[in-house]
Amino acid sequence: MYNYANLTEKELLKLVIKERDGENIVEELLSKYETLPEVLIGATAEELSSIKGLGKSRILQLKAIDELAKRLYYVDFNKNKVRISSPRDIVDLLMVDMRYLKQEVFKVIFLDTKNNVIGIEEVFKGTLNSSIVHPREVFASALKKHCANIIVSHNHPSGDVSPSKEDINITIRLKEAGDILGIKLLDHVIIGDGRYKSLKESGVI
């Protein structure tokens, strides 16, 4: 029986994918992606398929572990009310899930009247622009959930959290739409690798 706590990340990965003698899959994975989060969270299934010996079954195992890790991270969130009172609270909630992503992902946090989180939803994936991020998609779920306020967030895979002109335009459009619908947009937080930018703190909202 293994003492799992004493195993290295490399040894644990070898167990997960059942690496056989003569294979160097894990060595190549960690050489290409450097850290465990980048392997499990940052790498897409398509990228992983370029690793020799890492077939569909093994990729599914890695992606399943990624999803299990996320669900474990959100256990407390699902059981207890999480109240948002500052951008830092938003970052604490989303950083682990979003900092290693190689593609831009746009998420909406739904809040009640006391700014307790009642849900988080991924709305878009891909480079953001005003033709893709439309208020009707963002607020459709908000109306269904009968939430009072929302916060939106997306990641910059480059790590640079400076807002683009498009980021600012999207934020203004969502704020205006929310004002009409009676659902206030409290913030738009851009997440990078360990860094963030609040557009509320920046004066955009």
PyMOL commands that set and color helices and strands:
alter all, ss='L'
color gray80, all
select helices_A, chain A and resi 4-6+9-17+25-33+36-42+45-48+56-73+75-79+87-98+135-144+165-181
alter helices_A, ss='H'
color red, helices_A
select strands_A, chain A and resi 105-111+117-125+149-155+184-191+196-198
alter strands_A, ss='S'
color yellow, strands_A
deselect
rebuild
show_as cartoon
